């Protein structure tokens, strides 16, 4: 189903063509409809093969993902804001960066990010490699430069050797672009297959009655207009507040979303639809990080995006369905990083 068709469905449902009292579809029909709207998370090995990634690139990317010396303070790594042990996010409203500064937006999960159409809430990075370069250089985050990163990595013999193995056909493989490519390779492996919902799509009876009701409501109320596909979202851009804008605490007036990327008036307060995989693990919610309760987030989406004041029973059912999107978490062994040398840049506050 195309984005245009899904958005038309959202609008139709918001206008009340499909009412709250509509009969629930038969179980077999519900599963078939779900299969048309969603896709299971593939196994990690399948994705790695499709993208042609080498084991050396992935392993180097893991070192770099946990490498705090990429930051000017030698304190902050990618894992600081995208902790693989806590759902791929840091579970605070906005991340803390260089000099204890707070970032402007909630940190999105890195888990399954490979399936998103673009990265960041405003979609300003086309892929994970481009995304990896952003926080390293942002003054409010890691506050480094490409030159600082390259000087650091070239000062450590183990990294020079590792880059040579990961990018064997390059004359000077230790560079900022390859740092980003390696991190992208590792992050590509951070997928969470085999959720109970994926098993349901495969034909197993893994959802109970309340969760099936939640799935039916998720479809019939129009949530699928923005949240469909393999990542249950992350594929399109939509105004926050299609029907009714939430308050300034949830939608800060100073953050105009995708407008800062396109400078197009129609993109004011437009954000990428958040992927809902593992959503139960990644509170607080929305780009502002101001909502801690998943049921509250569901209720806000109902009124703001669909024009439905969901009752308590509906909110609870949809929330129960969302819990079935939690998949098998990646098990990552924390790497033992190589030691600095006398030539390695010292930390700066």
C-alpha positions as CSV (number, residue, x, y, z in Angstrom):
1,X,0.0,0.0,0.0
2,X,1.5,3.4,-1.0
3,X,2.0,6.3,1.4
4,X,-0.6,8.3,-0.5
5,X,-3.2,5.5,0.0
6,X,-2.3,5.1,3.6
7,X,-2.6,8.9,4.3
8,X,-6.0,8.9,2.5
9,X,-7.0,6.0,4.8
10,X,-5.9,8.1,7.8
11,X,-8.0,11.1,6.7
12,X,-11.0,8.9,5.9
13,X,-10.9,7.3,9.3
14,X,-10.3,10.6,11.1
15,X,-13.5,11.9,9.5
16,X,-15.4,9.0,11.0
17,X,-16.2,6.8,8.0
18,X,-15.0,3.8,10.0
19,X,-16.5,4.3,13.4
20,X,-15.4,3.1,16.8
21,X,-18.2,0.6,16.9
22,X,-17.2,-1.1,13.6
23,X,-17.2,-4.9,13.9
24,X,-13.8,-6.5,14.4
25,X,-12.6,-8.5,11.4
26,X,-12.4,-12.3,11.6
27,X,-9.0,-13.5,12.8
28,X,-7.8,-14.8,9.5
29,X,-8.8,-11.6,7.7
30,X,-7.0,-9.6,10.3
31,X,-3.8,-11.6,9.8
32,X,-4.0,-11.2,6.0
33,X,-4.6,-7.5,6.3
34,X,-1.6,-7.2,8.7
35,X,0.5,-9.1,6.2
36,X,-0.3,-6.5,3.6
37,X,0.6,-3.6,5.9
38,X,3.7,-4.9,7.7
39,X,6.7,-7.1,7.1
40,X,8.7,-9.2,9.6
41,X,12.2,-8.1,10.6
42,X,14.6,-10.3,8.7
43,X,17.5,-12.1,10.4
44,X,20.7,-10.1,10.7
45,X,22.7,-12.5,8.5
46,X,20.2,-11.9,5.6
47,X,20.7,-8.1,5.8
48,X,24.5,-8.3,6.1
49,X,24.6,-10.5,3.0
50,X,22.3,-8.2,1.0
51,X,24.5,-5.2,1.8
52,X,27.7,-6.9,1.1
53,X,29.3,-6.1,4.5
54,X,32.5,-7.8,5.6
55,X,33.1,-9.2,9.1
56,X,36.1,-6.8,9.4
57,X,34.0,-3.7,8.6
58,X,31.3,-4.8,11.2
59,X,33.9,-5.5,13.9
60,X,35.7,-2.2,13.3
61,X,32.3,-0.5,13.4
62,X,31.6,-2.0,16.8
63,X,34.9,-0.7,18.2
64,X,34.1,2.8,16.8
65,X,30.5,2.7,18.1
66,X,31.9,2.3,21.6
67,X,34.9,4.5,21.1
68,X,34.7,7.6,23.4
69,X,37.9,9.1,21.9
70,X,36.0,10.1,18.8
71,X,34.6,12.9,21.0
72,X,36.7,15.9,22.0
73,X,36.1,15.1,25.7
74,X,37.0,11.4,25.3
75,X,33.8,10.7,27.3
76,X,31.0,10.4,24.7
77,X,30.6,7.5,22.3
78,X,27.7,6.5,19.9
79,X,26.5,4.1,22.6
80,X,26.2,7.0,25.1
81,X,23.0,8.2,23.4
82,X,22.1,4.9,21.6
83,X,22.7,2.3,24.3
84,X,22.3,-1.2,22.8
85,X,21.4,-2.4,26.3
86,X,18.4,-0.1,26.8
87,X,16.5,-0.4,23.5
88,X,19.0,1.5,21.4
89,X,18.3,4.8,23.1
90,X,19.3,6.6,26.3
91,X,15.9,6.8,27.9
92,X,16.1,10.5,28.9
93,X,14.1,13.4,27.3
94,X,17.1,14.8,25.4
95,X,20.7,13.5,25.4
96,X,23.5,15.1,27.4
97,X,26.5,16.0,25.3
98,X,29.8,17.9,25.4
99,X,30.1,20.1,28.5
100,X,26.8,18.7,29.9
101,X,24.8,20.4,27.2
102,X,21.4,19.0,26.4
103,X,20.5,18.2,22.8
104,X,17.4,19.7,21.3
105,X,15.6,16.4,20.6
106,X,15.0,13.0,22.0
107,X,17.5,10.4,20.8
108,X,15.9,7.9,18.4
109,X,16.6,4.2,18.8
110,X,19.5,2.8,16.7
111,X,17.8,-0.7,16.7
112,X,16.4,-1.4,13.3
113,X,17.4,2.1,12.1
114,X,18.7,0.4,8.9
115,X,15.1,0.1,7.8
116,X,14.2,3.8,8.1
117,X,13.9,5.8,4.9
118,X,16.2,8.4,6.4
119,X,17.8,9.2,9.7
120,X,17.1,11.8,12.4
121,X,13.6,13.2,13.3
122,X,13.8,15.6,10.4
123,X,15.3,13.1,7.9
124,X,18.4,15.2,7.2
125,X,20.7,12.2,6.8
126,X,20.0,9.8,3.9
127,X,21.6,6.8,5.6
128,X,23.4,5.5,8.7
129,X,26.8,6.5,7.4
130,X,25.7,10.1,6.9
131,X,24.0,10.1,10.3
132,X,27.2,8.8,12.0
133,X,29.0,12.0,10.9
134,X,26.5,14.4,12.5
135,X,26.8,13.8,16.2
136,X,30.6,13.5,16.0
137,X,30.8,17.1,14.7
138,X,27.8,18.6,16.6
139,X,29.1,21.0,19.2
140,X,26.2,20.0,21.6
141,X,27.1,16.3,21.2
142,X,30.6,15.0,20.6
143,X,32.1,18.4,19.5
144,X,34.8,16.9,17.4
145,X,36.0,17.5,13.8
146,X,37.0,15.1,11.0
147,X,40.6,16.1,11.5
148,X,40.4,15.3,15.2
149,X,38.9,11.9,14.5
150,X,41.5,11.1,11.9
151,X,44.4,12.2,14.1
152,X,43.1,10.1,16.9
153,X,42.6,6.9,14.9
154,X,46.0,7.3,13.1
155,X,47.7,7.7,16.4
156,X,46.7,4.2,17.5
157,X,48.5,1.3,15.6
158,X,45.7,-1.2,16.2
159,X,43.2,1.1,14.4
160,X,45.5,1.7,11.5
161,X,45.8,-2.1,11.1
162,X,42.1,-2.6,11.5
163,X,41.1,0.0,8.9
164,X,43.5,-1.6,6.5
165,X,41.8,-5.0,6.9
166,X,38.3,-3.4,6.7
167,X,39.1,-1.4,3.6
168,X,41.8,-3.3,1.9
169,X,41.8,-1.7,-1.5
170,X,42.3,1.9,-0.3
171,X,45.7,3.6,-0.2
172,X,44.8,5.6,2.9
173,X,41.9,3.8,4.6
174,X,42.0,5.7,7.9
175,X,39.7,8.6,7.1
176,X,36.4,10.2,8.4
177,X,34.3,8.7,5.6
178,X,35.4,5.1,6.4
179,X,34.8,5.7,10.1
180,X,31.2,6.5,9.2
181,X,31.0,3.5,6.8
182,X,32.3,1.1,9.5
183,X,29.8,2.4,12.1
184,X,27.0,2.0,9.5
185,X,28.1,-1.6,9.0
186,X,27.9,-2.4,12.7
187,X,24.6,-0.6,13.2
188,X,23.2,-2.6,10.3
189,X,23.5,-5.7,12.5
190,X,21.5,-4.1,15.3
191,X,18.1,-5.6,14.3
192,X,15.5,-7.3,16.5
193,X,13.8,-10.1,14.7
194,X,11.4,-12.7,15.9
195,X,9.0,-10.5,17.9
196,X,5.7,-12.1,18.9
197,X,4.1,-9.9,16.2
198,X,6.6,-11.2,13.6
199,X,5.7,-14.8,14.6
200,X,2.0,-13.9,14.3
201,X,2.6,-12.7,10.7
202,X,4.4,-16.0,10.0
203,X,1.2,-17.9,11.0
204,X,1.8,-18.6,14.7
205,X,-0.8,-18.0,17.4
206,X,1.4,-15.7,19.5
207,X,-1.1,-12.8,20.2
208,X,-3.8,-13.0,22.8
209,X,-7.3,-11.6,22.4
210,X,-6.5,-8.2,23.9
211,X,-3.4,-7.8,21.6
212,X,-5.4,-8.9,18.5
213,X,-8.0,-6.3,19.4
214,X,-5.3,-3.7,19.7
215,X,-3.9,-4.7,16.3
216,X,-7.4,-4.4,14.8
217,X,-7.8,-0.9,16.3
218,X,-4.3,0.1,15.2
219,X,-5.4,-0.7,11.6
220,X,-9.0,0.5,11.7
221,X,-8.4,3.7,13.6
222,X,-5.8,4.7,11.0
223,X,-2.5,4.4,12.9
224,X,-1.2,2.5,9.9
225,X,-1.3,5.6,7.8
226,X,2.0,6.7,9.3
227,X,3.2,3.4,11.0
228,X,3.4,0.5,8.6
229,X,6.1,-1.5,6.8
230,X,8.9,-3.5,8.3
231,X,9.8,-0.9,11.0
232,X,6.1,0.0,11.7
233,X,7.0,3.6,10.8
234,X,10.1,5.5,9.9
235,X,9.1,5.7,6.2
236,X,7.4,9.1,5.8
237,X,7.0,12.6,7.1
238,X,3.9,13.9,8.6
239,X,2.7,17.1,10.5
240,X,2.6,16.6,14.3
241,X,-1.0,17.5,14.8
242,X,-2.8,16.6,11.6
243,X,-6.1,17.2,13.3
244,X,-5.2,19.0,16.5
245,X,-1.7,20.3,17.6
246,X,-0.7,19.2,21.1
247,X,0.5,21.6,23.7
248,X,3.8,23.4,23.7
249,X,5.3,21.0,26.2
250,X,4.9,18.1,23.7
251,X,5.3,20.2,20.5
252,X,7.9,23.0,21.3
253,X,7.1,26.0,19.1
254,X,10.8,26.6,18.5
255,X,11.4,23.3,16.9
256,X,9.9,23.4,13.4
257,X,11.0,20.0,12.4
258,X,11.7,19.3,8.7
259,X,11.3,23.0,7.9
260,X,14.9,23.5,9.0
261,X,16.0,21.0,6.3
262,X,13.8,22.0,3.3
263,X,12.9,25.7,4.2
264,X,9.5,24.9,2.8
265,X,6.6,26.4,4.7
266,X,4.5,23.3,4.4
267,X,7.2,21.4,6.3
268,X,6.8,23.4,9.5
269,X,6.3,21.0,12.5
270,X,6.6,18.0,10.1
271,X,8.6,15.1,11.4
272,X,9.5,11.6,10.3
273,X,7.0,9.1,11.7
274,X,8.8,7.3,14.5
275,X,9.4,3.6,14.0
276,X,7.4,1.6,16.6
277,X,9.6,-1.5,16.9
278,X,10.6,-2.0,20.5
279,X,8.6,1.1,21.4
280,X,7.9,-0.3,24.9
281,X,11.7,0.0,25.6
282,X,12.4,3.5,24.5
283,X,10.5,5.9,26.7
284,X,10.2,8.9,26.9
285,X,8.4,9.5,23.6
286,X,8.2,12.0,20.7
287,X,10.9,14.3,19.5
288,X,10.5,16.4,22.6
289,X,10.9,13.4,25.0
290,X,8.2,14.8,27.2
291,X,5.9,11.8,27.5
292,X,7.0,8.9,29.6
293,X,3.9,6.7,29.5
294,X,3.1,4.7,26.4
295,X,-0.6,4.7,27.0
296,X,-0.5,8.5,27.2
297,X,1.5,8.6,23.9
298,X,-1.2,6.5,22.2
299,X,-4.0,8.7,23.4
300,X,-2.1,11.8,22.2
301,X,-1.6,10.3,18.8
302,X,-5.3,9.4,18.6
303,X,-6.5,13.0,19.2
304,X,-3.7,14.8,17.5
305,X,-3.2,12.7,14.3
306,X,-6.5,10.9,13.8
307,X,-9.1,13.1,15.5
308,X,-10.2,10.2,17.7
309,X,-10.6,10.6,21.4
310,X,-9.7,7.0,22.2
311,X,-11.4,5.6,25.3
312,X,-9.4,3.8,28.0
313,X,-10.2,0.4,26.7
314,X,-9.0,1.3,23.2
315,X,-5.8,2.9,24.5
316,X,-5.0,-0.1,26.6
317,X,-5.6,-2.6,23.7
318,X,-3.4,-0.6,21.3
319,X,-0.7,-0.4,23.9
320,X,-0.8,-4.1,24.5
321,X,-0.4,-4.7,20.8
322,X,2.6,-2.3,20.7
323,X,4.3,-4.5,23.4
324,X,4.3,-7.4,20.9
325,X,6.7,-5.4,18.7
326,X,9.6,-6.0,21.0
327,X,11.9,-8.4,19.3
328,X,15.0,-10.3,20.2
329,X,17.6,-7.8,21.4
330,X,21.1,-7.9,19.9
331,X,23.7,-9.3,22.2
332,X,26.8,-7.2,21.8
333,X,30.0,-8.0,23.7
334,X,31.6,-4.7,24.8
335,X,34.9,-4.5,23.0
336,X,38.3,-4.0,24.7
337,X,39.6,-0.9,22.9
338,X,43.3,-0.3,22.0
339,X,45.3,2.0,24.3
340,X,46.1,5.5,23.4
341,X,49.7,6.5,22.5
342,X,51.7,9.6,23.1
343,X,50.4,11.0,19.8
344,X,46.8,10.5,20.7
345,X,45.0,13.9,21.3
346,X,44.3,14.5,24.9
347,X,40.7,15.2,26.1
348,X,39.4,18.7,26.0
349,X,36.5,19.9,28.1
